[in-house]
Amino acid sequence: MLKDRLFTYSIIIIMLKSMLFLSTLHTENSAGISITKMYFSPPPFISHIMMVVILASFGWLFKGRKRLSFYISIDFIISLLLVCDLWYYRTNGNFLSIRFLYNSELFNPMKRNLFSVHPIDVLFFIDVVPIAVSIRKANKYVNLKRNIKAFVMGLVFPLLFISLSHYLIDKVDITKGTMMMFKNSWAPFQTMSNLSPLGYHAYDIYREFTENTRKPLSDEDKKDIKSWFEKKQESLPDNEYKAMFKGKNLIAIQVESLENFVIGQSVEGQEITPNLNRLLNNSLYFNNIYEQNNNGTSSDADLLVNTSLFPVREGVTFFRYPYTKYNSLPKLLEGIGYNTISTHAEIGGNWNWAEVHRASLGFQTIIDENEYKLDDLIRGDLSDGSLFKQFEDKFKNIKQPFYSYSVTLSSHGPFNLPEKYKYLKLSKELNSTILGDYFQSVRYVDEQINNYLLQLNKDGLLENSIVIIYGDHTGVHKFYNDRLKDVKFEGNWWQTDDKKIPFIIYNPSLQGRKIETIGGHIDIMPTMAYMLGVEEDKFKYTAIGKILVKTNKNFTVLNNGKIIGNTYNEEDKENMLKGIKISDMIIKGDYFKN
C-alpha cells in the first residue's frame, strides 16, 4: 500500500499544482485564481494526467527510502519550475525555455526584474509540512522494492495513450478544431493550456532539437546566396529621393488588417478613411503594394518590413528562429545615430515578438502590454486610441532622431467594436454584416491615427518626423471571404480579394504623390533606408526587396510564389521567385550572424 500511495500522491499533488498554475495565468497580474479561465479551450485532460504518470513512473526504479527521496525531489523541482514560469510570465508574457541556455540574449528581452512575487506563490510549496513529516517517518519505506514491471506499464501505457490522443486530435482532428495538443499556438498561454506544464516543457525541448534547429550553410549555399544578390542588383543612378528624409524621426504604424480597397472609398455617403484620405495630400502613397505574410500573419509583417526577407516556409519564423540575426532597419538606423523603440499592445510572448524584436531585429527598447495602463479595452486588448496616447508619452522625450514602431490591434477580426466607437452611421442591413463591421473598425483606427498625429504635432514632433502607415496583412478578405458572399451591398469595389495593403509615407511638408510601382511588404525596408540616408551598400546585399523609388522592376512575388506585374525576361522571373528560397536559407542558416 505504501508504494501505491507514494505513486498516487505524487500524481495528485503535481496535477493539483499544475492546475493551480494554469488558473493563475489569466488573472490580474497572474496573482489570483480563476477556475473558469484555467484552460484556453477544452483540454485533453486525461493526457495531462498521463504526462504526470510518466514522470511518476520513474519512482518504481528506486527502492527503499530512495523512492521517497525521488518523489520529494520531483515535487520540489516541479514546484520551483512552476513558480519560475509564473514569475517569467508576469514580466515577459512567456515561459522559460531550453533555448535560453544557449541563446542568453533571448532571455528577459524587456530587461525587467523577474522576481515578481505574490502571496499566491506560497501555495506551490504548501506541501512542505507533510513532506517534512514523511521524511521523519522515512523508516516506513526501508523495505520498498524496485518494480520494473510497474515502471514499464507506467511508461508505455501513458505514451501509447498520449500518442493516440495526438493522432486523433492533431492529425485526424476529431474535435473539429476545439482541441489541440502538440501544436504551437500564437499565444504561449494557449500552448501551455493545451499541453499542461509538463507537456509544454517536453514539447519545447522536442521542438528546439528537431523543428527549430539551425541549418548549417555549405560553401555552395553561401555562394548561391551571394550570387542571387548580385543578379538582383539594378545599376541605376541615385535620384531626388536619396536621403530626402535624412535626420528625420521615423514613426511607423503597422495597422491590423488594413486593406487598400477602403482608401478613398465611401459607404452610404460617408468616407471610410477620411483622415487617411486627407493625409494623401501630403504623402507618398504606394497603391500597388501586396501582402507577403506566411504562417506568422502579423509577426511576419514585423519580419518583412524590418528585414526585407520572406518568412520561412514551414512554421512561424518568430517561434522557430528567434535567434537568427538580421541586417535590420533598426540596426541600420542605429548605425546612423538613431534610437529605436518598439511596441505591441499585447504581452511579449504572443507570437514571441518581444524576444525577436530585441535579439534579432535589434530594437533598443521594447514595450509590451505590461507597461501600459489598460484603461480602455476592445475585445480584451488595449484600444488603439489608448495605445497611441500612452506610447507617444514614452518616446516623445527620447533623444532624436528615433525610430518608433507600433502595431495596432483594434481592427482585428472579427471587427466587432463597442457601439461608442462605431463612427459610421450605417443601414441596419449593412451594419449587421462582417463587411459593415470591417468598415466600422477601419473607420475607428483612422480616427485614432488622426488623434495620434495631432498629439505628435502638439508636442513638436510631427514636423521633423516621417510617419509611415501600412497594413500588416489584408483582413476581411483574408479571413472572412466566405462570409462576404452573403453580403448584399451595391458595387463591386469591395468584392475582390486583391491582396493589396496601403503603404503611406506622410509628412506635413510633402507634396502628395501617388506611386504606382508594384511591390510588397518586403520593399518597405530598403525604401525607407534609402530615403532616410542609409548608404545603399549597407543593405543592397542583405535585402531581398527593392527600393520602390529607385527601380525598373514593376512586379512583386506573393507568398505563394505568384508573380504580380511584368518581368523583363524568364531569368529575371526565376531569380525573383528564388528569393523565397534564398530567404529560407538565410534565416535557417543564420547567414548574417557574422
C-alpha positions in Angstrom: 0.0 0.0 0.0 2.8 2.4 0.8 4.3 2.2 -2.6 0.9 2.8 -4.2 0.3 5.8 -2.0 3.7 7.4 -2.9 3.0 7.0 -6.6 -0.6 8.1 -6.4 0.0 11.0 -4.0 2.8 12.3 -6.3 0.4 12.3 -9.4 -2.3 14.0 -7.4 -0.1 16.7 -6.0 1.6 17.5 -9.3 -1.7 17.7 -11.1 -3.2 20.0 -8.5 -0.2 22.3 -8.7 -0.3 22.3 -12.5 -4.0 23.2 -12.4 -3.3 25.9 -9.8 -0.6 27.3 -12.1 -2.9 27.4 -15.1 -5.7 29.0 -13.0 -3.4 32.0 -12.1 -2.3 33.0 -15.6 -5.3 34.9 -16.8 -6.0 36.7 -13.5 -4.8 40.3 -12.8 -1.0 40.3 -12.6 -1.3 36.5 -12.7 -1.7 36.7 -8.9 -5.1 35.2 -8.3 -7.1 32.1 -9.1 -9.8 31.7 -11.8 -11.0 28.2 -12.4 -13.1 29.4 -15.4 -10.0 30.8 -17.1 -7.8 27.8 -16.4 -8.0 26.5 -19.9 -7.9 28.4 -23.2 -10.2 25.7 -24.8 -11.4 22.2 -23.7 -8.2 20.4 -22.7 -7.1 16.8 -23.3 -7.3 16.4 -19.6 -6.6 12.6 -19.4 -3.4 13.2 -21.5 -2.4 15.8 -18.9 -2.7 13.1 -16.2 -0.8 10.6 -18.3 2.2 13.0 -18.6 2.4 13.2 -14.9 2.1 9.4 -14.7 5.1 9.0 -17.0 7.2 11.2 -14.7 6.0 9.5 -11.5 6.6 6.0 -13.0 10.4 6.5 -12.7 9.9 6.2 -9.0 9.4 2.5 -9.4 13.1 2.2 -10.4 14.1 3.2 -6.9 13.9 1.1 -3.7 13.7 1.9 -0.1 13.9 5.4 1.1 15.4 6.5 -2.3 12.0 6.2 -3.8 10.7 8.7 -1.2 13.6 11.0 -2.0 12.8 10.7 -5.7 9.2 11.8 -5.2 10.1 14.6 -2.8 12.7 15.8 -5.3 10.4 15.9 -8.3 7.7 17.6 -6.3 10.2 20.3 -5.3 11.6 20.6 -8.8 8.2 20.9 -10.4 7.1 23.4 -7.8 10.2 25.5 -8.4 9.7 25.3 -12.2 6.1 26.4 -11.9 6.9 29.4 -9.7 9.8 30.4 -12.0 7.5 30.0 -15.0 4.9 32.2 -13.3 7.4 34.9 -12.5 8.7 34.9 -16.0 5.1 35.0 -17.4 4.3 38.0 -15.2 7.2 40.0 -16.6 7.6 38.7 -20.2 4.3 37.1 -21.1 6.2 33.9 -21.9 7.6 30.8 -20.2 11.0 29.5 -19.5 12.6 27.7 -22.4 15.6 25.4 -23.1 16.7 27.9 -25.8 17.7 30.4 -23.1 20.6 28.1 -22.1 22.5 28.7 -25.3 20.8 31.9 -26.6 21.1 34.1 -23.5 20.2 37.2 -25.5 16.7 35.9 -25.8 16.2 35.8 -22.1 14.2 38.6 -20.5 14.1 40.8 -23.6 12.5 43.7 -21.8 15.1 43.6 -19.0 12.7 43.6 -16.2 13.0 42.5 -12.6 11.9 38.8 -12.7 11.2 38.4 -9.1 7.6 39.4 -9.2 6.5 37.6 -6.0 2.9 37.4 -4.8 1.3 35.7 -1.8 -0.3 33.0 -4.1 3.2 31.7 -4.9 3.4 30.2 -1.4 0.7 27.7 -2.4 3.1 25.8 -4.7 5.1 24.9 -1.6 2.2 24.3 0.8 3.0 20.6 1.0 6.4 21.3 2.7 5.0 20.3 6.1 3.6 16.9 5.1 6.8 16.2 3.2 8.8 17.0 6.4 6.6 14.6 8.3 7.2 11.9 5.7 11.0 12.4 6.0 10.8 11.9 9.8 8.9 8.7 9.2 11.2 7.5 6.4 11.9 4.2 8.1 8.5 3.1 6.9 9.9 3.0 3.4 13.0 0.9 4.0 11.6 -2.3 2.6 10.2 -0.9 -0.6 11.4 -2.9 -3.6 12.2 -1.9 -7.1 9.4 -2.8 -9.5 10.5 -2.9 -13.2 7.1 -4.2 -14.4 5.2 -1.3 -12.8 7.7 1.1 -14.3 7.3 -0.3 -17.8 3.5 -0.2 -17.5 3.6 3.3 -16.1 5.7 4.4 -19.0 4.4 2.5 -22.0 0.6 2.8 -21.5 0.6 6.6 -21.0 2.9 7.0 -24.0 0.5 5.0 -26.1 -2.5 7.0 -24.8 -0.8 10.3 -25.5 0.3 9.2 -29.0 -3.2 8.1 -29.8 -4.7 11.4 -28.5 -2.2 13.4 -30.5 -3.1 11.4 -33.6 -6.9 11.8 -33.2 -6.8 15.5 -32.0 -3.9 17.0 -34.1 -3.9 14.8 -37.2 -7.4 13.4 -37.7 -9.0 16.5 -36.0 -11.9 14.5 -34.5 -12.7 17.6 -32.3 -13.1 19.9 -35.3 -10.6 22.3 -34.0 -11.9 22.6 -30.5 -8.8 20.8 -29.1 -5.1 21.0 -29.8 -2.2 19.2 -28.3 1.2 19.2 -29.9 0.8 22.4 -31.9 2.4 25.7 -31.2 -0.2 28.4 -30.7 0.4 32.2 -31.3 -0.1 32.7 -27.6 2.1 30.7 -25.1 -0.7 30.5 -22.7 -2.8 28.5 -25.2 0.0 26.1 -25.8 0.6 25.7 -22.1 -3.2 25.2 -21.6 -3.3 22.5 -24.3 -0.3 20.6 -23.1 -0.1 21.2 -19.3 3.2 22.5 -17.8 5.0 19.1 -18.1 3.8 18.7 -21.7 4.7 22.2 -22.6 8.3 21.9 -21.5 8.7 18.5 -23.0 7.4 19.8 -26.3 9.6 22.9 -26.0 12.7 20.7 -25.7 11.5 18.5 -28.6 10.9 21.4 -30.9 14.2 23.0 -30.1 16.2 20.0 -31.1 14.1 18.9 -34.0 12.0 21.6 -35.7 14.0 24.7 -34.7 17.5 23.6 -35.4 19.8 25.8 -37.4 20.6 24.5 -40.9 24.4 25.0 -41.4 25.1 26.5 -44.8 27.6 24.9 -47.0 30.1 26.8 -49.1 27.9 26.1 -52.1 24.8 27.6 -50.2 26.7 30.7 -49.3 27.9 31.1 -52.9 24.3 30.6 -54.1 23.1 33.4 -51.8 25.8 35.8 -52.8 25.1 35.1 -56.5 21.4 35.7 -56.0 22.0 39.2 -54.6 24.5 40.0 -57.4 21.9 39.1 -60.0 19.2 41.1 -58.2 21.1 44.4 -58.4 20.0 47.3 -60.7 22.6 49.7 -61.9 20.5 52.9 -61.6 21.7 56.4 -60.6 20.5 58.0 -57.4 17.6 60.4 -57.6 15.9 63.1 -55.6 14.6 60.5 -53.1 18.0 59.6 -51.9 18.4 60.8 -48.2 15.4 63.2 -48.7 14.4 62.4 -45.1 17.9 62.4 -43.6 17.9 63.2 -39.9 14.1 62.9 -39.5 12.4 60.6 -37.0 10.7 57.6 -38.4 7.3 56.8 -36.8 5.9 53.5 -38.1 2.3 52.5 -37.7 1.5 48.9 -38.6 -2.3 48.7 -38.9 -4.1 45.5 -38.2 -6.0 44.1 -41.2 -5.9 47.4 -43.2 -6.7 46.6 -46.9 -6.1 49.1 -49.7 -9.6 48.9 -51.1 -11.0 51.1 -48.4 -8.7 54.0 -49.1 -10.6 56.9 -50.9 -13.9 55.0 -50.7 -17.2 56.0 -49.2 -20.1 53.9 -47.8 -23.6 55.2 -47.7 -22.3 58.7 -48.2 -19.5 58.6 -45.6 -15.8 58.3 -46.2 -14.4 55.1 -44.6 -11.0 56.6 -44.0 -11.5 60.4 -44.1 -8.3 61.1 -42.2 -6.0 58.9 -44.3 -7.6 60.3 -47.4 -6.7 63.8 -46.3 -3.1 62.7 -45.4 -2.6 61.7 -49.0 -2.4 65.3 -49.9 1.0 65.4 -48.1 2.1 61.8 -48.7 3.8 59.4 -51.0 1.1 56.9 -51.5 2.1 53.4 -52.9 -1.2 51.9 -54.1 0.1 48.7 -55.6 1.7 47.0 -52.5 0.9 43.4 -51.7 0.9 41.4 -48.5 3.5 38.6 -48.3 2.8 37.0 -44.9 3.1 33.3 -44.3 2.0 31.3 -41.2 3.1 34.1 -38.8 0.5 36.6 -40.1 1.1 39.8 -38.2 4.5 38.8 -36.9 5.5 38.0 -40.5 4.8 41.7 -41.3 7.2 42.7 -38.5 9.8 40.5 -40.2 9.2 41.6 -43.8 9.1 45.3 -43.0 12.2 45.3 -40.8 14.4 42.8 -42.5 13.3 42.6 -46.2 13.3 38.8 -46.0 10.4 36.4 -46.7 9.3 34.3 -43.7 10.3 30.7 -43.6 8.1 28.2 -45.5 7.3 25.9 -42.5 6.0 27.1 -39.2 6.3 30.6 -37.8 9.6 32.3 -38.2 9.4 34.2 -34.8 8.9 30.9 -33.0 11.2 28.6 -34.9 14.2 31.0 -35.4 14.1 33.7 -32.7 17.9 33.8 -32.5 18.6 34.5 -36.2 20.5 37.7 -36.7 19.4 40.2 -39.4 20.7 43.3 -41.1 17.5 45.0 -40.0 16.1 48.5 -40.3 16.6 49.2 -36.6 20.2 48.2 -36.8 20.8 50.2 -40.0 19.2 53.3 -38.4 21.1 52.8 -35.2 24.2 52.9 -37.3 23.5 56.5 -38.3 22.6 57.6 -34.8 19.0 56.7 -34.3 17.4 55.5 -31.1 14.9 52.7 -31.7 11.8 51.7 -29.8 9.2 49.1 -30.5 5.8 48.3 -29.0 2.8 45.9 -29.3 -0.2 46.3 -27.0 0.0 42.7 -26.0 2.2 40.5 -23.9 5.7 39.9 -25.2 5.2 36.2 -25.6 2.4 36.4 -28.2 4.0 35.4 -31.5 7.2 35.6 -29.5 7.6 39.1 -30.8 9.5 40.6 -27.8 12.4 38.1 -28.0 12.8 38.6 -31.7 12.4 42.4 -31.7 15.2 42.6 -29.1 17.7 39.9 -30.0 17.2 39.5 -33.8 15.8 42.8 -35.1 17.8 44.8 -32.6 15.3 47.3 -31.2 17.0 49.0 -28.2 13.8 49.5 -26.2 10.8 47.0 -26.1 7.4 48.0 -24.6 4.6 45.4 -24.2 1.2 45.4 -22.6 2.6 45.2 -19.0 3.9 48.8 -19.3 0.5 50.3 -20.3 -2.5 51.2 -18.2 -5.3 49.0 -19.5 -7.8 51.8 -19.2 -9.8 51.3 -22.5 -10.2 47.8 -23.9 -11.6 46.5 -27.2 -12.2 42.7 -27.2 -9.9 42.4 -24.2 -7.0 44.3 -25.7 -5.8 47.9 -25.2 -7.6 50.1 -27.7 -5.6 51.8 -30.4 -6.6 55.2 -29.1 -5.1 54.5 -25.6 -2.1 52.8 -27.2 -1.2 55.8 -29.3 -1.7 58.2 -26.4 0.4 56.2 -23.9 3.1 55.2 -26.4 3.7 58.8 -27.5 4.3 59.8 -23.9 7.0 57.1 -23.7 9.1 58.2 -26.7 8.5 61.9 -27.0 11.4 62.8 -24.8 14.0 60.4 -26.1 16.9 61.7 -28.0 16.2 62.4 -31.7 16.4 61.1 -34.3 14.5 58.0 -33.3 12.6 55.1 -35.0 9.4 54.2 -33.2 7.5 51.1 -34.3 3.9 50.4 -33.1 1.4 47.8 -34.0 -2.3 48.3 -33.7 -4.9 45.7 -32.6 -8.4 47.3 -32.6 -9.2 46.4 -36.2 -8.5 42.7 -35.7 -11.2 40.3 -36.8 -14.0 39.7 -36.1 -14.1 43.5 -36.2 -16.8 43.9 -33.5 -16.4 47.2 -31.8 -18.2 48.8 -28.8 -21.1 50.9 -30.0 -19.4 54.1 -28.8 -16.7 53.5 -31.4 -18.8 52.9 -34.4 -18.4 56.3 -36.1 -20.2 55.3 -39.3 -24.0 55.6 -39.5 -24.7 52.5 -41.5 -28.0 51.0 -42.5 -29.2 48.1 -40.4 -28.7 45.7 -43.3 -25.0 46.6 -43.7 -24.2 47.1 -40.1 -25.2 43.6 -39.2 -22.7 42.1 -41.7 -19.0 41.3 -41.5 -18.3 43.9 -44.2 -20.1 46.6 -42.1 -18.1 45.6 -39.0 -14.9 45.8 -41.0 -15.8 49.3 -42.3 -16.5 50.4 -38.7 -13.2 49.0 -37.4 -11.2 50.7 -40.1 -13.0 54.0 -39.5 -12.2 53.7 -35.8 -8.5 53.2 -36.3 -8.5 56.0 -39.0 -9.8 58.4 -36.3 -7.2 57.2 -33.8 -4.3 57.7 -36.2 -5.5 61.3 -36.7 -5.6 61.9 -33.0 -2.1 60.4 -32.8 -0.8 62.8 -35.4 -2.5 65.8 -33.7 -0.7 64.9 -30.5 2.6 64.5 -32.2 2.1 67.9 -33.8 1.2 69.4 -30.4 4.4 68.0 -28.9 6.5 69.4 -31.7 7.5 66.0 -33.2 5.5 65.9 -36.4 7.4 68.4 -38.5 10.7 66.6 -38.0 9.2 63.1 -38.5 8.2 60.8 -41.3 5.1 58.7 -40.5 4.7 55.5 -42.4 1.3 53.8 -42.3 0.7 50.3 -43.8 -1.5 47.2 -43.3 0.1 44.2 -41.7 -2.0 42.0 -44.0 -5.4 42.0 -45.6 -8.4 41.5 -43.3 -11.9 40.9 -44.2 -10.9 39.2 -47.5 -8.2 37.1 -45.8 -10.2 35.6 -43.1 -13.9 36.1 -43.9 -14.1 35.8 -47.6 -16.7 33.1 -47.4 -19.0 35.4 -45.3 -18.7 38.2 -47.8 -20.6 36.1 -50.4 -23.8 36.6 -48.4 -23.4 40.4 -48.1 -25.9 42.4 -50.2 -24.3 45.7 -51.0 -24.0 47.8 -54.1 -21.0 48.0 -56.3 -18.1 45.5 -56.8 -15.3 47.7 -55.5 -15.3 45.8 -52.2 -15.6 42.3 -53.5 -12.1 41.5 -55.0 -9.5 39.8 -52.8 -6.6 41.5 -54.5 -4.1 41.0 -51.6 -3.3 44.8 -51.5 -2.4 46.8 -48.5 -1.8 50.6 -48.5 1.7 52.0 -47.8 1.7 55.7 -47.0 4.7 57.9 -46.2 3.5 61.2 -44.6 5.0 64.5 -43.6 3.1 67.8 -43.4 5.6 69.4 -45.8 5.4 66.7 -48.5 3.7 67.3 -51.8 1.2 64.5 -52.3 2.1 61.9 -54.9 0.7 58.5 -55.9 3.4 56.0 -56.8 2.1 53.1 -59.0 5.2 50.8 -58.7 4.2 47.3 -57.8 5.8 46.0 -54.7 5.3 44.2 -51.4 6.0 44.4 -47.7 9.5 43.2 -48.4 10.3 46.5 -50.2 9.5 48.8 -47.3 12.8 48.4 -45.5 15.1 49.2 -48.4 12.9 52.0 -49.5 12.9 53.7 -46.1 16.6 53.1 -45.5 17.4 54.7 -48.8 15.2 57.8 -48.1 16.5 58.2 -44.6 20.1 58.4 -45.7 21.5 54.9 -45.1 24.1 54.2 -47.7 22.8 51.6 -50.2 25.9 49.5 -49.8 24.8 48.8 -46.2 21.8 46.8 -47.3 21.9 46.0 -51.0 23.3 42.5 -50.4 21.0 41.7 -47.5 17.6 43.0 -48.6 15.5 40.7 -50.8 13.2 43.6 -51.7 13.8 46.6 -53.9 13.9 50.4 -53.4 10.4 51.4 -54.6 11.5 54.9 -55.6 14.6 53.6 -57.5 13.8 50.6 -59.6 12.7 49.5 -63.0 11.2 46.3 -61.6 7.4 46.7 -61.7 6.5 43.4 -60.2 6.5 41.5 -56.9 6.3 37.9 -55.7 3.4 36.8 -53.4 3.9 34.4 -50.5 2.5 31.6 -52.7 5.0 32.2 -55.4 2.6 34.0 -57.7 4.2 37.0 -59.6 2.2 40.2 -59.8 3.2 42.6 -62.6 5.5 42.2 -65.6 9.0 40.7 -65.6 11.5 41.6 -68.3 12.6 38.0 -69.1 12.4 34.4 -67.8 15.8 34.7 -66.0 14.6 37.8 -64.0 11.4 35.9 -63.2 13.2 32.8 -61.9 15.6 34.9 -59.9 12.8 36.7 -58.1 10.9 33.5 -57.4 14.1 32.1 -56.0 14.2 34.9 -53.4 11.7 33.0 -51.3 14.1 30.1 -51.1 17.1 32.4 -50.5 15.3 33.9 -47.6 14.6 30.5 -46.2 18.3 29.6 -46.4 19.4 32.9 -44.8 17.0 32.6 -41.8 17.6 28.9 -41.2 21.3 29.1 -41.7 21.7 32.4 -39.7 23.6 33.8 -42.7 24.1 37.3 -41.3 25.3 36.2 -37.9 28.9 37.1 -38.6 
